[in-house]
Amino acid sequence: MTSRVGVTIMGVAMLLYIATTVWLAVMFFSVGTAPGIGMGVALLVIAPIGVWALVRELMFGYAADRLGRALDAEGGMPEAPAELTPSGRLRREDVEPLVAEYSSRIEENPREWRAHYRLGVVQDAAGRRKDARASIREAIRLSRARP
């Protein structure tokens, strides 16, 4: 629930940002000087990039959440080790065996989205955000490729 509130706040903030950016661009255009027009054009170029980034992240989040719920309903989420760090991360000595285990499952069946998603969950718990996002992104791609 709190993540949905955060997403809503970010969406409203993005709309406020776009409105402010367009208003400032119009103000710069109304000045009529070359630097003012240049700043107005720059603002009108930057705003859609921000919207694209937010929409892309929202699409990733919704797709990852959908797959996570499906995998959890099947009872297929990875089991967490008994001991975690106070921040909820995996202990360093537990990371490598888990990552190796879930990576080997991908090697056995590289077209299975569940294996990629499980690896992403383990990588995220290990603090490897970039790898986790790549694994979950691949899981999303594979889940869409299936009929």
C-alpha positions, 0 to 999 in steps of 0.5 A: 500500500505504501508503494502505491502511495509513493507512486501516486505522489511521484505521478502528481509531482511529475504532473506539477513538474510538467506544468511548471516546465511548460509555464517557464518555457512560455515565459522564456519564449515571451522574452523574445531574446535568443537565450530566452528562446533557447532556454524555452526550447531546452525546457520543452525537450527536458520535460518529455524525457522526465515523463518517459523515464517515469512511465518506463519505471512505472511499467517496470514496477507494475510488470514486476509486481504482477510477476511477483504476485503470480509467483507467490501465488504458485508458492515459488518465491525463494526462501530467505535464509534464517539469518539476515543482516539488521537491514534485511539483506542477505549475509555475505557468506550466504550470497554466493551459494544462493546466487550460484544456485539460482543462476544454475536453474537459469542455465537448466531452463533459460526460457523460464521467467520464474527462474529469472525472477527468483534470481532477481529476488535473490540478487536484490536481497544481496544488494545487487540492484543492477543485476536484480533489475536486469534479471527481473527485466528478463523475466518480464520479457520472457513472460510476455513472449509466452502465449 
